[in-house]
Amino acid sequence: MDNKCRFVGDRVAAVAADSLEIAEEALALIEVEYEELEPVFEPEEAWQPGAPIIHDQPDSVGIYDAKRNIAAHLELTVGNPDRGFQESDIVMEREYRTQFAQHCAIEPHITICSLDEDDRLVIRIARRFLFTCAESSPTNCKSQSGVCASSSQESAAALAASRK
């Protein structure tokens, strides 16, 4: 988590508690103030000068082109495309768009913490964008409860499961 939400559903808070009930009470007390950015709905708009920049936090490292909102870039060529076009009877160039799709990740979207045998806090987290949690990860952290949960239903379920 950092100080900027980049999409609807981006996580904004986390709670550590001794019980599921206390965690739920704490979650209900969280209030978040948002500074709305101008919405951008098309990638081509996000690349233009003047578009709201979404990776401008100091901890946003490794971003391919932050000024144009391009987090990553990959070029891949298989075979000889120029030759393939030259030898083709028909070449059609079109743009296709599909609906949003769930990537069906095998990891849960939660954080689970526990104390190990040396009383150190062990954090298990599944994140797609590690640069957003690098600064927020605690170091030399001690906890009496030994249980943490992010503010989502999956985390509440994980918290309940960890107590069994």
Contacts in CASP RR format, 6 or more apart in sequence:
PFRMAT RR
TARGET T0000
AUTHOR 0000-0000-0000
METHOD contacts of the structure
MODEL  1
MDNKCRFVGDRVAAVAADSLEIAEEALALIEVEYEELEPVFEPEEAWQPG
APIIHDQPDSVGIYDAKRNIAAHLELTVGNPDRGFQESDIVMEREYRTQF
AQHCAIEPHITICSLDEDDRLVIRIARRFLFTCAESSPTNCKSQSGVCAS
SSQESAAALAASRK
1 11 0 8 1.000
1 12 0 8 1.000
1 13 0 8 1.000
1 14 0 8 1.000
1 132 0 8 1.000
1 133 0 8 1.000
1 136 0 8 1.000
2 57 0 8 1.000
2 59 0 8 1.000
2 132 0 8 1.000
2 133 0 8 1.000
2 135 0 8 1.000
2 136 0 8 1.000
3 57 0 8 1.000
4 54 0 8 1.000
4 56 0 8 1.000
4 57 0 8 1.000
5 12 0 8 1.000
5 34 0 8 1.000
6 54 0 8 1.000
6 55 0 8 1.000
11 150 0 8 1.000
11 151 0 8 1.000
11 152 0 8 1.000
12 32 0 8 1.000
12 151 0 8 1.000
13 27 0 8 1.000
13 30 0 8 1.000
13 32 0 8 1.000
13 150 0 8 1.000
13 151 0 8 1.000
14 111 0 8 1.000
14 148 0 8 1.000
14 149 0 8 1.000
14 150 0 8 1.000
14 151 0 8 1.000
15 23 0 8 1.000
15 26 0 8 1.000
15 27 0 8 1.000
15 30 0 8 1.000
15 148 0 8 1.000
15 149 0 8 1.000
15 150 0 8 1.000
15 151 0 8 1.000
16 23 0 8 1.000
16 113 0 8 1.000
16 143 0 8 1.000
16 145 0 8 1.000
16 146 0 8 1.000
16 147 0 8 1.000
16 148 0 8 1.000
16 149 0 8 1.000
17 23 0 8 1.000
17 26 0 8 1.000
17 145 0 8 1.000
17 147 0 8 1.000
17 149 0 8 1.000
17 159 0 8 1.000
18 144 0 8 1.000
18 145 0 8 1.000
18 147 0 8 1.000
19 163 0 8 1.000
20 156 0 8 1.000
20 159 0 8 1.000
20 160 0 8 1.000
20 163 0 8 1.000
23 149 0 8 1.000
23 156 0 8 1.000
23 159 0 8 1.000
24 156 0 8 1.000
27 151 0 8 1.000
30 151 0 8 1.000
37 52 0 8 1.000
37 54 0 8 1.000
38 51 0 8 1.000
38 52 0 8 1.000
40 46 0 8 1.000
40 51 0 8 1.000
40 52 0 8 1.000
40 69 0 8 1.000
45 51 0 8 1.000
46 54 0 8 1.000
46 68 0 8 1.000
46 69 0 8 1.000
47 68 0 8 1.000
47 69 0 8 1.000
47 70 0 8 1.000
51 69 0 8 1.000
53 66 0 8 1.000
53 67 0 8 1.000
53 69 0 8 1.000
54 69 0 8 1.000
55 63 0 8 1.000
55 66 0 8 1.000
55 69 0 8 1.000
55 71 0 8 1.000
56 66 0 8 1.000
59 131 0 8 1.000
59 132 0 8 1.000
59 134 0 8 1.000
59 135 0 8 1.000
60 66 0 8 1.000
60 131 0 8 1.000
60 132 0 8 1.000
61 131 0 8 1.000
61 134 0 8 1.000
62 131 0 8 1.000
63 70 0 8 1.000
63 71 0 8 1.000
63 131 0 8 1.000
64 70 0 8 1.000
64 71 0 8 1.000
64 72 0 8 1.000
64 73 0 8 1.000
65 73 0 8 1.000
85 91 0 8 1.000
105 126 0 8 1.000
105 128 0 8 1.000
107 126 0 8 1.000
108 126 0 8 1.000
108 154 0 8 1.000
108 158 0 8 1.000
109 126 0 8 1.000
109 152 0 8 1.000
109 154 0 8 1.000
110 126 0 8 1.000
110 149 0 8 1.000
110 150 0 8 1.000
110 152 0 8 1.000
110 154 0 8 1.000
110 155 0 8 1.000
110 157 0 8 1.000
110 158 0 8 1.000
111 123 0 8 1.000
111 124 0 8 1.000
111 125 0 8 1.000
111 126 0 8 1.000
111 148 0 8 1.000
111 149 0 8 1.000
111 150 0 8 1.000
111 155 0 8 1.000
112 123 0 8 1.000
112 124 0 8 1.000
112 147 0 8 1.000
112 148 0 8 1.000
112 149 0 8 1.000
112 158 0 8 1.000
112 159 0 8 1.000
112 162 0 8 1.000
113 121 0 8 1.000
113 122 0 8 1.000
113 123 0 8 1.000
113 124 0 8 1.000
113 143 0 8 1.000
113 146 0 8 1.000
113 147 0 8 1.000
113 148 0 8 1.000
114 121 0 8 1.000
114 122 0 8 1.000
114 146 0 8 1.000
114 147 0 8 1.000
114 162 0 8 1.000
115 121 0 8 1.000
115 122 0 8 1.000
115 143 0 8 1.000
115 146 0 8 1.000
116 122 0 8 1.000
119 142 0 8 1.000
121 138 0 8 1.000
121 141 0 8 1.000
121 142 0 8 1.000
121 143 0 8 1.000
121 146 0 8 1.000
123 137 0 8 1.000
123 138 0 8 1.000
123 148 0 8 1.000
125 133 0 8 1.000
127 133 0 8 1.000
147 159 0 8 1.000
147 162 0 8 1.000
147 163 0 8 1.000
149 155 0 8 1.000
149 156 0 8 1.000
149 158 0 8 1.000
149 159 0 8 1.000
END
